[in-house]
Amino acid sequence: MRLIYVVLALLILGAGSAGYVFWQQRQAEAVLSGFAVANGRIEVERVAVATKFPGRVAAIRVSEGDYVTAGSVVAEMDVAELQAELAEAQANERQAQEGIGKAEAEVGVREADLRLAEIELGRATTLQQKNAGPAAEVDRRRAQRDVARAALRGAHASVADAKAAANAAAARVLRLEAVIADMTLTAPTDGRVEYRLVKPGEVLAAGGQVATLLDLADVHMVVFFPTAVAGRVGLGSEARIVLDAAPEFVIPARVSFVAAEAQFTPKFVETRTERDKLTYRIKVEIERDILVAYRDYVKAGLTGNAYLRVAPDAVWPDFLASRLPPLPNGTVEGAVGGDAGQ
């Protein structure tokens, strides 16, 4: 008899617990009316630091985990051979400039020859008209004048050739200087060094990567929603992110991307119902000022939930009010934008 009472008590307790869980679920659904939730993981945009030209790695100036700013030196390639080529190109440029001077001096000589030939032709013509000189002398002087003209045209062409050679030499100098500058590999953006991929002394082909950076200003969570939700979400819609590692904090975010085509849900994403096979990929981006303030805490791969507001008039519930941890300098989270959209 006592056993029957125990079983009945357990059944009543189980039914009460199930009813309480069901009531909690209904309450949560009522609170989240006008919102949608899905789980995902934090992704950070990766940026590759690669060499534009083939060469040997001379030095790596960063370590994994270092924070670098845009333009700071990440690695240096060996430029000894390029420096020798640059010195040769500079010498060729100086020689080409001297060639211009010689060609211009030759033009002066040819101009003087032409003036003399024209004077002598004039004299021979005058004497022939007075029957004091033979006609053959006039023909000879005219031919000399024509030769002088042709020589002058050739001298002008030589000046143009010398200037073209000087321009080509100067362009080669500029190209080598640009190549040498590109052999110093700098960070294209602010970020944290994720991996050092090579060591000094290794030879890389053009496009070879030396390191990868995490762009801490481009952090987002990728989630997947069915058509019923994706069709009501617009770019710029408000969102919230709650990470599994820190559920006490709520990170304000915005929808920055909605896929134009549906796709099958990845296996690592849990959907509410089994029928939600085809979903739309949505990217929820964390605001830049928050990322800058909390850059030391940004980590890729953290899992959590993203909450999207799909009804324009829906009011964020209290448990989804923006709550950020204290800043590293000890100030409160309100200094980083506060709770936009409440």
VENMOWO-V47300 format. One record per pair of residues at least 6 apart in sequence whose C-alpha atoms are under 7 Angstrom apart, sorted by the first residue. I is the first residue (numbers start at 1). J is the second residue. D is the distance in whole Angstrom. If there is no record, write none. Layout:
I&J&D, I&J&D
//
This chain:
31&317&7, 34&309&6, 34&310&6, 34&311&5, 34&314&5, 35&307&7, 35&308&5, 35&309&4, 35&310&5, 35&311&7, 36&307&6, 36&308&5, 36&309&7, 36&310&7, 37&305&7, 37&306&6, 37&307&4, 37&308&6, 38&223&6, 38&224&7, 38&305&6, 38&306&6, 38&307&7, 39&223&6, 39&269&7, 39&270&7, 39&304&6, 39&305&4, 39&306&6, 40&221&6, 40&222&6, 40&223&5, 40&269&7, 40&303&6, 40&304&6, 40&305&6, 41&221&5, 41&222&6, 41&301&6, 41&302&5, 41&303&4, 41&304&6, 42&220&6, 42&221&5, 42&300&5, 42&301&5, 42&302&5, 42&303&6, 43&219&6, 43&220&5, 43&221&6, 43&300&5, 43&301&6, 44&214&6, 44&215&6, 44&216&7, 44&218&6, 44&219&5, 44&220&7, 44&300&6, 45&214&6, 45&215&5, 45&218&6, 45&219&7, 46&212&7, 46&213&6, 46&214&5, 46&215&6, 47&212&6, 47&213&5, 47&214&6, 47&215&7, 48&209&6, 48&211&6, 48&212&5, 48&213&6, 49&187&7, 49&209&6, 49&210&6, 49&211&5, 49&212&6, 50&207&5, 50&208&5, 50&209&4, 50&210&6, 51&183&7, 51&185&7, 51&206&6, 51&207&5, 51&208&6, 51&209&6, 52&182&7, 52&206&5, 52&207&5, 53&205&7, 53&206&4, 53&207&7, 54&204&5, 54&205&4, 54&206&4, 55&77&6, 55&78&7, 55&203&6, 55&204&6, 55&205&7, 56&77&6, 56&78&5, 56&201&6, 56&202&6, 56&203&4, 56&204&6, 57&76&6, 57&77&4, 57&78&6, 57&200&5, 57&201&5, 57&202&6, 57&203&6, 58&76&5, 58&77&5, 58&78&5, 58&200&5, 58&201&6, 59&75&6, 59&76&5, 59&77&7, 59&200&5, 60&74&6, 60&75&4, 60&76&6, 60&200&7, 61&73&7, 61&74&5, 61&75&5, 62&74&6, 63&193&7, 63&196&7, 64&193&5, 64&194&6, 64&195&6, 64&196&6, 65&192&6, 65&193&5, 65&194&6, 66&192&6, 66&193&5, 67&191&6, 67&192&4, 67&193&6, 68&190&6, 68&191&6, 68&192&6, 69&187&7, 69&189&6, 69&190&4, 69&191&6, 70&187&5, 70&188&5, 70&189&4, 70&190&5, 71&186&5, 71&187&5, 71&188&6, 72&186&5, 72&187&6, 73&184&7, 73&185&6, 73&186&4, 73&187&7, 74&185&6, 74&186&5, 74&187&6, 75&184&6, 75&185&5, 76&183&6, 76&184&5, 76&185&6, 77&183&5, 77&184&6, 79&180&6, 82&176&7, 82&180&7, 86&173&6, 86&176&6, 89&169&6, 89&172&6, 89&173&6, 90&173&6, 92&169&6, 93&166&6, 93&169&5, 93&170&6, 96&162&6, 96&165&6, 96&166&5, 97&166&6, 99&162&6, 100&159&6, 100&162&5, 100&163&6, 103&155&6, 103&158&6, 103&159&5, 104&159&6, 106&155&6, 107&152&6, 107&155&5, 107&156&6, 110&148&7, 110&151&6, 110&152&5, 111&152&6, 113&148&6, 114&145&6, 114&148&5, 114&149&6, 117&141&7, 117&144&6, 117&145&5, 118&145&6, 120&141&6, 121&138&6, 121&141&5, 121&142&6, 124&133&7, 124&137&6, 124&138&5, 125&138&6, 127&133&5, 128&134&6, 128&135&6, 189&215&7, 190&215&6, 191&213&6, 191&214&5, 191&215&5, 191&216&5, 192&213&5, 192&214&5, 192&215&7, 193&212&6, 193&213&5, 193&214&6, 194&212&6, 194&213&5, 194&214&6, 195&211&5, 195&212&5, 196&210&6, 196&211&5, 196&212&7, 197&209&7, 197&210&5, 197&211&5, 198&210&5, 216&291&6, 216&295&6, 216&298&7, 217&288&6, 217&291&6, 217&292&7, 219&285&6, 219&286&6, 220&283&6, 220&284&5, 220&285&4, 220&286&6, 221&283&6, 221&284&5, 221&285&6, 222&281&7, 222&282&6, 222&283&5, 222&284&6, 223&281&6, 223&282&5, 223&283&6, 224&265&7, 224&279&6, 224&280&5, 224&281&5, 224&282&6, 225&279&5, 225&280&5, 225&281&7, 226&276&6, 226&278&7, 226&279&4, 226&280&6, 227&279&6, 227&280&7, 230&280&6, 232&310&6, 233&310&6, 235&255&5, 235&256&6, 235&257&6, 236&254&5, 236&255&5, 236&256&6, 237&254&6, 237&255&5, 237&309&7, 238&253&6, 238&254&5, 238&255&7, 238&308&6, 238&309&6, 239&252&6, 239&253&5, 239&254&5, 239&255&7, 239&306&7, 239&307&5, 239&308&4, 239&309&6, 240&250&6, 240&251&6, 240&252&5, 240&253&5, 240&306&6, 240&307&5, 240&308&7, 241&250&6, 241&251&5, 241&252&7, 241&253&7, 241&305&6, 241&306&5, 241&307&6, 242&249&6, 242&250&5, 242&251&6, 242&304&6, 242&305&5, 242&306&7, 243&302&7, 243&303&6, 243&304&4, 243&305&6, 244&303&6, 244&304&5, 249&323&5, 249&324&5, 249&325&7, 250&320&6, 250&321&7, 250&322&5, 250&323&5, 250&324&6, 251&322&6, 251&323&7, 251&324&6, 252&286&7, 252&322&6, 253&284&6, 253&285&5, 253&286&4, 253&287&6, 254&284&6, 254&285&5, 254&286&7, 255&283&6, 255&284&4, 255&285&6, 256&283&6, 256&284&6, 256&285&6, 257&282&6, 257&283&5, 258&281&6, 258&282&5, 258&283&7, 259&280&6, 259&281&5, 259&282&6, 261&280&7, 262&278&6, 262&279&5, 262&280&5, 263&278&5, 263&279&6, 263&280&6, 264&277&6, 264&278&5, 264&279&6, 265&277&6, 265&278&6, 265&279&6, 289&336&7, 290&336&6, 293&327&7, 294&327&7, 316&342&6, 321&339&7, 322&339&5, 324&333&5, 325&333&6, 326&332&5, 326&333&6, 327&333&6
//
